[in-house]
Amino acid sequence: MIIKELLQFAQKYKMVKKHLLIKHLDLSEKEYRSVERLVDEAVDRGLLMRARKKGTFRLTRDGEKMIARGTPAPARRSVRVPGGKDGERERKPFMPVPYNAKDDVAYIISKHQLPRFFSKKVEPELKGIPAEVPESAFAGREDIREWDVVTIDGEDAKDFDDAINVAKTDGGYTVGVHIADVGHFIPEGSALDREAAKRANSFYLIDTVIPMFPFAVSNGICSLNPNVPRLTMSVIMDLATDGTVRNYRFANTVIRSKARLTYNYAQDVIDGKAAGDDWLKKLLHDANELMAVLRAKRVSTGSIDFDFDERKIVLDERGEPVTIGPKKRLDTHRIVEELMLLANRVVAEYLSKHTESLYRVHGLPDEDKLANFERIAFNRGYKLTHDAKTNDIDFAPFMESIKGKPDEKLLLTLLLRSMKQAYYDTDNIGHYGLGFEFYTHFTSPIRRYSDLVVHRLLKKIMRGAKDIGAGAFQQLKAVAEHCSKQERIAVEAERDIAKIKGARFLKDKVGLEYDAIITGVTSFGVFVEISEYSVEGLVRFADLAQDSYTFNEDDHSLTGRGGNMYMLGDRVRIMVHRVNVERMFVDLIMLGKRK
């Protein structure tokens, strides 16, 4: 039996109940236990909901929609049999969520069929890659090892693929963005290249990295480690005081990073809380000033600035979560972000004038979803203004109006959900979210294959090539589609590991009460985020206060017959009710609203 058949049964008999399943499907007790697990899965997915009578389940609107669409059960993933014939596949069943938290990563690898090992074909090539860059590799490169170049990354980072230098001048700023020249060591079509192309990106699972390249490449010869020469592709730009790019050039360079900075330390230097050499203080202060200019310019030209804190999960040596909470965004994060956005935009615009290219694009949002978001924002007291000529939404005043308000994180999250996903394509439609006509990914070739492809395209044009050819263009389209698909898998895997760790974190907190905010209202219950930990759970209809609720899809609210009402953004008090680590689910009890 599959979920769709179960839902059709619920639709026919108006409910799912044990004696009905056994009678009408002629099930044994053993067979019923298997179906019982299927019922749990359907409830977790919001396709069935618990009715008031114990042991009874009813079809939700989402369940009805699934039947109406004729959606088949999702196919199990399979992987190619090592050494097998073309087309021969080996089915790999998902392992259950492990009892031991240390095995959570193995579960995610199994569930999403992530690559665990590199092919043995890469081993001879790895042996041929030097541990350090030989001086012979400097030939034909611009030597800028004396420049004040630094990397800025997180405390735990091991692979550094971007470095910067910034200096304020009399008429503006001189900026250098230097990116690891991975392509110098990874020939196109090599075993290492094929392996990277298949993975398409690195996978980050909290404390575990599944790299796109072996660590000897990603953390070694290609990583822009301090005080050693490294080969880079550089974008060197001259900017006016208002952030306008007056001139730029590309160069194959050799650099020597003068410092491996962390975001926290660099921020402390800017704030005067940490010591630093004079050259470093000037670089960081100039970069911080330029960041503010670039950010203001970007927002003023239509960019939507989703500037909110991410979630940080800290694990102990057993893989158990110790703390979960927001990771504060610093100005140093914004410095790196703005400079990378600038370099990516410059490269994209240059390539658009010379060849077919790989773009990072983001389409116009769905009008209905955007109108729905506008209605939700209005209900919470915020208005989105429209351009008088184009009727396009001007997001800048709205973003300013919610800054620092209790609703800021919720509204930014809902706005993000109303947008389409960005993806890779050879057809440039622009990037709606960033407000850029041209945009690509160039700055992370160690962890994104798309960036390595863009590096190769840029090198060809720098060498004087006029066109990449029809065959190469078709291959480029395939790369765009594959990289987009792999990126979605990476996002799903990262989301799932966070769910597991969130459930593990709350498993010993059953019965405890917390402040929370409603982040979603559906036909089967209310999604709520615990404010202190940024962990989400579900208050099911059956676990709401003794009242009969009606779901209003238009304004995402629940209205009870007794007048009680819950809607998006409401601040509530909840109690942790049930935690199911195996299903990555947290059930909550609604205790009431907070004033």
N, C-alpha and C positions, 0 to 999 in steps of 0.2 A: 504494500500500500504506500502511496506517495501523498504528499501534502494536498495536492489538488483533489485527489479522490476523497480525502478526509473532509475537505471544505464542501465538496459537492454533497457529501452525506449530510453535513450540517445544514446545508441549504434545503435539502429535501425534507428532512425530519425536524427542521427548525431548531435543532440543538444536537449536541454530542453528549451521550451519556453511556455509561458502561454497559448496562443491560441491552441498550439498543444496538450498540456495536456488536456485541456477542450474538444477539438474535439475528440481526439482518445481514451480517457479514459472515456468520457461521465460524466465529473465531474460538479457538481454544484459549484457556487462561494464559498460556505462554505466549500465544500470538497477540493477545490483547495487551500484554505488558509492552510489547514492541510498539504497538499502536499508541499506547499511553505516552511513550516517550515522544512520539510524533506530535501528539496533542500539546505537550509541553513546548515543543519547538514552535508550533503554530501560534501559541499564546505569546511566546517571547518575540515573535516576528509581527505581532499585532494583527494576525489573521483570524484568530479566535479570541474571545474574551470570556472570563469567568462570569457565570450568571449567579444570581443570588442563592439559588439552591445548590448545596454542596455537591461537587462532582459533576456539575452541568456546565456546558460551554456553548456559547452562541457565536454565530458568524459576525464579524465586524464588517464595516464598509470596505476596508482594505481587502478583506477576504473575498467579498463580493466582486470587487474590481479584478482580483486575480482570476476568478472564475470567468468573468466576462471577457477578459483579455485572452483567455485560453492559454495562459502562461504555463509552459511545461515545467516540470521539476528541474532545478538546475543540474546540469551534467556534472559528474564528478571529474575533477581534473586528473589528467594522466601525464606522464612524462615519457620521453623516448627511452627505450631499452638500451642501456649502454652496450655498444657493439652489435645492436640488432639491425635488422634490415630497415630500409626506408619505409616509413609508415607504420612500422611495428611499434606498438605502444604497451607500456606496462602500467596497470592500474595501481595507484598508490593510495590506499584509504587514509583518511585523516586520522591521526591519533587523537584520543580524547584529551581534554585539558588535564594536564598532569597534577598529581597530588603534590609533588615537590615543585616549589616555585622556581627552582633553578632550571627546571626543564621547560619553562614557559616559552622560551625562544625556540626550542626544538618543536614545540606545538605549532607556533606561528609559521615556522619554516615548512612544516608538514601541511598545514591548512592551505597556505598560499603557494605551495610548491616553489619555494624560493631556492636558489642555487646554494648548495652547501659547500661544494668543493670546486676547484678549478680543474679543467681537463688536463690530463697528463701531457697533452700536446704543447702546453705552454712552458713546460719545464726546460726544454733546450733553449728556448728564447730567453727565459729568465736568467739562465746561466750566462748568456751573452751580454746582459745589461750590466754596466759597471756600477760599482757601489758609489763612486764619486764621478763628477763630470770631468772628463779629460780635457786638457787645454786645447787639444786638437779640435774639439767641438766648438771652440770660440771663433773659429775662422768664419769670416763673412758676417759676423754679428756685431752689433753696436755694444761696446763695453761700457756699461754704466754702473760698475761695481762701486764706484766712489759716491754714488748718489745716496741721499738719506732715504732709504726704502725700508719699510717695516711691514710686518703682517699683524693683523688684529683678529683674534679668534677666541673661541670659548676655552675654558680651563682644560677640558678633556680632549680637545681636538688633537689629532695626530697627523692629519694630512692638510697641508697649507697650499692651496692652489692659487691664492691671490695675494698680491702685495701692493702697497700704495706709496706714493710720495705727493705731498701738497705743499706749495709755497705761495704765499700772497705776494703779489707784485704791485708796482705803482698803478697799473691799469687793470688789475684783475687777479687771476690765479693761474699758476702752472700746475697741471695735474698729470700724474703718471699712474696708470693702472697696469700692473704687470701680472700676467697669467702664466702658469706653468706650461711649458711647451711640451706637452705629453706626446704630441705627434712626432717629435724628433726621435723618441725612443720606441714608439709603437707604430711600425709601418702599416699602412692600410692593407687589409687582407691577411695579415699575420694571425697566428693562433691567438695571441693576446688580444688583437683587435677583434677577432670573431667572438671571443669570449665576452669582451666588453660590450660588443654590439648586442649580443643575446641578452645580457643582463640589463643593459640600457641605463642603469643608474645604480648607485649604492643604496643599501637598505639600512636604515637606522632604527634599531629596536632597543631604545633606552640606553642600555649599557653594552650593547653588542652591535658591531658593524659588519654587514656582509658587503665587502667592497666590490666595486666594479673591476678594479685591477688588484692583483696580489699586492700585499703590503710592501714588498720590496720595491714596487713601483709607486704606489699611492703614498706611502709613508717615507719612502726612501728617495730614490734618484729624482723623482718629479716633485716632491714636496719642497716648498720654498723655506727650508729650514734655515735658521739664523747662522750667520758667519761662515757660510760655505757658498761657492759659486753655483748658480742655478740658471738653466736656460729658460727664457720666457718669451712670450709674445706680448709686446707692450703697445698700449694706446696712450699716446702722449698728446695732451690737449692744452690749448690756450683759451682761457675763459675770461669773459668780461666780468665786471663787478656784479652784474645782475644774473650771472650764471649762464649767459648765452655762450655757446661754443663758437669762438671766432676762427679757430684753426685746429687741425689735428693731423697726426700722422701715425702710421703703424710701423713697427720695427721688430725684427728678430734680435733679441737682446740677451746679454748675460748680466745678471744682478747678483748682489750679495746682500741679503737682508741684514740690516743692522740690529734688529731686535724682534723677538717673538713676543708680542704684546697680547695680554688677555683683555677682554672687554672691560672687566672690572678695574684692572690696574690702569689702563689707558684713561678710563673715566676719572679715576682718582687723581691722575696727573692733571687732567683738565680742570678738575675742581680744586686743585691745590692741596689735596689730601695725601699725595705721594710725591716723592722726590723723582727727578728725572733730569737728564742732561739738557742743556739749553736748546740744542738742535731738536730734541724730541718734544720739548714743551712747545716750541714754535710750530713744529709740524702738526701736532695734535690741535693746538689752538686755531691754526689756520684751517685745518680740515673741519673742525667743528663749526667755524664761521661759515665756510663754504657749504657745509651740509645744510645749515639753516636757509641759506640762499637758494640752493637747489630744490629743497623740499617745498619752500614757499612758491617757487616758480612752477614746480610740477603741479601742485594743488590748484594754483590759479589758472592753469591751462586745462583743467578737467580731470586730473588724476584723483582717484578715491584712495585716501590714505587710511588703510586698515591698521592703525597703530595701537594695538592692545597687547597686553602681556600674554605670553604663552604659558603652558602648564609645565612644571618641572617635577619629575618623579625621581626620588633618590632611593636606591636599593641597597640592601646590605649584602654581605658576602654570600648569603643563601638565596638571593634573588627576591627576598621579601621587601615590599615597599616600606621605607622608614618614614618618609615625609612626602606629601603631595601638596602642591600649592602653586601659585602664580610665579612665573619667572619674569622679573621686572626688566622691561626694555630700557636700555640706556641710550644716551646720545651717541656713544661709540658704536652701538649696533646700527644706528641710523647713518652714521658716517660711512661705514662699509656699504650699507644698502644703497645709499644715494650714489656713491661712486661706481658701484657695479651696475646700477640702472643706467647711469650716464654712459659707461663704456659699451654696454649691450646695445643701447640705442644708436650710438655712433657707428658701431660695426654694422648693425642692421641697415642703417640708411646708406652706408657706403656700398655694401654688397648689393643692395637693391638697384644701384645705378650700373652695376657691372655684370651681374650674373644671376641665374636662378639661385635661390637660397632657401635656407631652413629658417622659418620664422616662429616666434612664440606669439600666438594670436589669442585674442579673447573677444568673442562676439557680443553683439548687443544683447542685453538681458531680455527675457521673456516679458512682454508688456503686462500680462496678467499677474505674474509673480511680483513685478515691480509695483504695480498698482496695489496689490495686496499688502506689500511692505509699507507703502505710503499710508495706507489706511491704518495699519498697526501703529506706525509712528504718530500719526495724527491722534489716535485714541489715547496715546501716552503723553500728548501735549506738545508734539514736535511737528513742524511743518516743513515740507520740502518745497523749495522754490523752483520755478521753471523759467527757462530762458524765453523772453518775450518773442523772439524771432523763430527759434527752432523748436520750442516747447521741450527741449531736453532738460533734464533735472540738473540743477547746479548743486552738487553735493557739498561744496566747500562751506557754505553758511550752515548747513545741517550738521556737518562734522564739528564745526566750531560750537554750535549750540548744545551738543551733547557731551562735549569734552569735560571730564571730571564729574559728570552726573552719575547717579546710581544706575541709570538706564544705559549708560554708554556701552558696556560690554555686550549686553543683550542685543541692543539695536545694531551694533556693528556685526555681531554674529548672524542676526537675521538678514541683514543686508547682504552679507557674504553668501548666505544660502540662496538668496534670490538671484544671484548672478550665475551665469553659465561657467563651466569649467574652462580654464585656459588649456591650450593644447598646441602641438607642433604641426605646422603645415607649410607647404611650398607656396600656397596661395595667401598672400598677405592681405588680411582684412583689418589690420591694425589691432591694437590692444585697448579695449574699452576701459578696463579697470584702471590702467595706468595713464590713459589719455594720450598714448603714443601712436603716431602713424606708422612708425617702424620700430620693431623690437625683436630681439633674438636672445638666445642664451649663448654666451661666449666665455663667461668668467669662471666656470667650474668643470674643466675637462677631466679632472681626476674622478669626479663622482657622477657626471652626466655625459652620456655618449653624444647627445645632441651638440654639446659645446665642442667636443673633439671634431665633429663633422664640420662645424662652422669654422674652426681653426684651419682645417684643411682647405675649405673653400677660400678663405681669406689669403692663405699662402699661395694658392694657385693664381689668384688675381694679382698679388704682389709680384709674382714671377712673370706676369704679362699675359696670362691666359685670357682669352676672350669669352669662352663659353665652356660649360661643363659637359655638353653633349647630351643627346636625347636619352641614351641608355643610363647615364649617370643621373639624369633628372628623374627617371622612373624609380631608380634605386633610392633617390633622396625622398621621394614620396613614401616609399615603403618604410624608410627609416623614421620618418615623421610619425607615421601611424603606429609603428612598433614602440617608439619611445613614449608616445602618449599613453599607450596601453600599459606599459611597464610602470609608468609613473602612477597610474591609478592603483595598480597592485601594491606599490610601495606605500601609498597613502592608506590603503585598507589594512595592510599589515601593521603599520605604525599605530593606526587607530585601535586595532584589536589587541595589541600588546598593552596599550594604555588601559583598555577596558578590563583586561585580566588583572593587571596590577591594581586598578581601582577597586575591583571586587575583593581582591585579597586584602587590601588595606582596610576595607570596611567589615570584613568577616567577623572580627572580634568586637565590633561596635554595634551589634544588634541590640536594640532597646535604647540606644542613646539618641538624644534630640539635637537637631541642628537648625540654624537659619538657612534658608535656601531661596532660590528664585525659579519660577516656572519658565522653562525654555522651550516647551512644546506642548500643544494640546491636540489630542487625536480622538478618534472615535472609540478607542479602547482604554484611554487613560491619560495621565498627565506626566510629562517628563519634567523632572526637577533637578537642578544642579545645586549641590551642597556648596554654599559660598566659601566656606573655609578651605575646602579641598579641591574645588572645581571638578568633582566627580558627579556624574549624572546617574539618576535612578528613575524608576517608574512608579507612580501611584496608580494602581489599576482601579477601574471602576468599582470592582468588588471590594476594594479596600478603602474607598472613600467613605465619608460619614454617611450614616443611614438616610439617604435621600435618593431620589431618582433624577438623574442628570440628562440633559439634552445637549448634544454636541452641535455647536454652530460653526460650520466650516468657514464661513465668510470672515468672521473676526477671531477665529481660533479661541473659542471660549466654551466653557461648560456652565450651564445654568440649571440649578436644582429647583424642584417644585417649591421648596421652602424659601426660595429667594437667594440662596447662596450661589455665588458665581466665582469661577476661576478663569483667568485669562493670562495670556502671555505677559511676562514681566512682573506678575504679582509676587510680592515677597511673602513667603510662607514659613511656617514652622513645621518640620517633618520629624519623623522617627524612623530609624533604620529598622525594617521589618524582617526581611529575608535577604540572604546573600547567597547566590548560586554561582560559585567560581567557575564550575564546569560550563555553565551557559553564559558566563561573563555578564551576569545580570544582577541588579540590585533593586529589590522591591522596598518601597517606602510607604509609610502611613502619613496621611495629611492630618496635621493637628489643628490647622487653621491659618488664617492670614496674620501677617505682622503689620503693624501700623507704620 
